[in-house]
Amino acid sequence: MATWDDVERIANSLPGVEGGTSYGNRAWKVGGKGHAFAWDRPLSKKDRRDLGDDAPDGPILAVRLEDVDSREALLAGGPAACFTIPHFDGYPAVLVRLPEVDEEELVELLEDAWLSQAPAALAEEFLADREKSN
């Protein structure tokens, strides 16, 4: 079970990360970009109506992905903690039920989200460093 402390720790361990807010909720950006790679995304009343009985309780993390195809692949075969809402149709991001994601999955989701937004040189350096450590 992941917590916001885990998200904060993992996100801030990535190079060039800046914490902040998006629509009044926690958010993490990289490289001075305007778009967050991860953010706190509570469900709205409309989201809850759209999801009906499937609407989860608890904290929800949104993570940006490289593109919509990556999103669809993740939803088809990724962690069960990942889901989407109609508001995100056509948008390269998924929602993550924090209480249902394990730390290894969370690290992978945040790294992929970070890579989708990081400047190319920073991403290449990160990938090279990660390859050296494996």
BELLINSUL-V437021 format. One record per residue. N is the residue number from 1. RES is the residue in one small letter. SS is DSSP state (helix for helix, strand for strand, loop for the rest). PHI is phi as a letter, one per 30 degrees, with the letter a starting at -180 (* if undefined). Layout:
n=N res=RES ss=SS phi=PHI
n=N res=RES ss=SS phi=PHI
//
This chain:
n=1 res=m ss=loop phi=*
n=2 res=a ss=loop phi=c
n=3 res=t ss=loop phi=b
n=4 res=w ss=helix phi=d
n=5 res=d ss=helix phi=d
n=6 res=d ss=helix phi=d
n=7 res=v ss=helix phi=e
n=8 res=e ss=helix phi=e
n=9 res=r ss=helix phi=d
n=10 res=i ss=helix phi=d
n=11 res=a ss=helix phi=d
n=12 res=n ss=helix phi=d
n=13 res=s ss=loop phi=d
n=14 res=l ss=loop phi=d
n=15 res=p ss=loop phi=d
n=16 res=g ss=loop phi=i
n=17 res=v ss=strand phi=d
n=18 res=e ss=strand phi=b
n=19 res=g ss=strand phi=d
n=20 res=g ss=strand phi=a
n=21 res=t ss=strand phi=b
n=22 res=s ss=strand phi=b
n=23 res=y ss=loop phi=h
n=24 res=g ss=loop phi=i
n=25 res=n ss=strand phi=c
n=26 res=r ss=strand phi=e
n=27 res=a ss=strand phi=a
n=28 res=w ss=strand phi=b
n=29 res=k ss=strand phi=b
n=30 res=v ss=strand phi=b
n=31 res=g ss=loop phi=i
n=32 res=g ss=loop phi=i
n=33 res=k ss=loop phi=d
n=34 res=g ss=loop phi=d
n=35 res=h ss=loop phi=d
n=36 res=a ss=loop phi=d
n=37 res=f ss=loop phi=c
n=38 res=a ss=strand phi=a
n=39 res=w ss=strand phi=a
n=40 res=d ss=strand phi=d
n=41 res=r ss=loop phi=b
n=42 res=p ss=loop phi=e
n=43 res=l ss=loop phi=d
n=44 res=s ss=loop phi=d
n=45 res=k ss=helix phi=e
n=46 res=k ss=helix phi=d
n=47 res=d ss=helix phi=e
n=48 res=r ss=helix phi=d
n=49 res=r ss=helix phi=d
n=50 res=d ss=helix phi=d
n=51 res=l ss=helix phi=d
n=52 res=g ss=helix phi=h
n=53 res=d ss=helix phi=d
n=54 res=d ss=helix phi=d
n=55 res=a ss=loop phi=d
n=56 res=p ss=loop phi=d
n=57 res=d ss=loop phi=c
n=58 res=g ss=loop phi=j
n=59 res=p ss=loop phi=d
n=60 res=i ss=strand phi=b
n=61 res=l ss=strand phi=c
n=62 res=a ss=strand phi=c
n=63 res=v ss=strand phi=b
n=64 res=r ss=strand phi=d
n=65 res=l ss=loop phi=c
n=66 res=e ss=loop phi=d
n=67 res=d ss=loop phi=a
n=68 res=v ss=helix phi=d
n=69 res=d ss=helix phi=d
n=70 res=s ss=helix phi=d
n=71 res=r ss=helix phi=d
n=72 res=e ss=helix phi=d
n=73 res=a ss=helix phi=d
n=74 res=l ss=helix phi=d
n=75 res=l ss=helix phi=d
n=76 res=a ss=helix phi=d
n=77 res=g ss=helix phi=b
n=78 res=g ss=loop phi=c
n=79 res=p ss=loop phi=e
n=80 res=a ss=loop phi=d
n=81 res=a ss=loop phi=d
n=82 res=c ss=strand phi=d
n=83 res=f ss=strand phi=a
n=84 res=t ss=loop phi=b
n=85 res=i ss=loop phi=b
n=86 res=p ss=helix phi=e
n=87 res=h ss=helix phi=e
n=88 res=f ss=helix phi=c
n=89 res=d ss=loop phi=e
n=90 res=g ss=loop phi=i
n=91 res=y ss=loop phi=c
n=92 res=p ss=loop phi=d
n=93 res=a ss=strand phi=a
n=94 res=v ss=strand phi=b
n=95 res=l ss=strand phi=c
n=96 res=v ss=strand phi=b
n=97 res=r ss=strand phi=d
n=98 res=l ss=helix phi=e
n=99 res=p ss=helix phi=d
n=100 res=e ss=helix phi=c
n=101 res=v ss=loop phi=c
n=102 res=d ss=loop phi=d
n=103 res=e ss=helix phi=d
n=104 res=e ss=helix phi=d
n=105 res=e ss=helix phi=d
n=106 res=l ss=helix phi=d
n=107 res=v ss=helix phi=e
n=108 res=e ss=helix phi=d
n=109 res=l ss=helix phi=d
n=110 res=l ss=helix phi=d
n=111 res=e ss=helix phi=d
n=112 res=d ss=helix phi=d
n=113 res=a ss=helix phi=d
n=114 res=w ss=helix phi=e
n=115 res=l ss=helix phi=d
n=116 res=s ss=helix phi=d
n=117 res=q ss=helix phi=c
n=118 res=a ss=loop phi=d
n=119 res=p ss=loop phi=e
n=120 res=a ss=helix phi=e
n=121 res=a ss=helix phi=d
n=122 res=l ss=helix phi=d
n=123 res=a ss=helix phi=d
n=124 res=e ss=helix phi=d
n=125 res=e ss=helix phi=d
n=126 res=f ss=helix phi=d
n=127 res=l ss=helix phi=d
n=128 res=a ss=helix phi=d
n=129 res=d ss=helix phi=d
n=130 res=r ss=helix phi=d
n=131 res=e ss=helix phi=d
n=132 res=k ss=helix phi=d
n=133 res=s ss=helix phi=d
n=134 res=n ss=loop phi=c
//
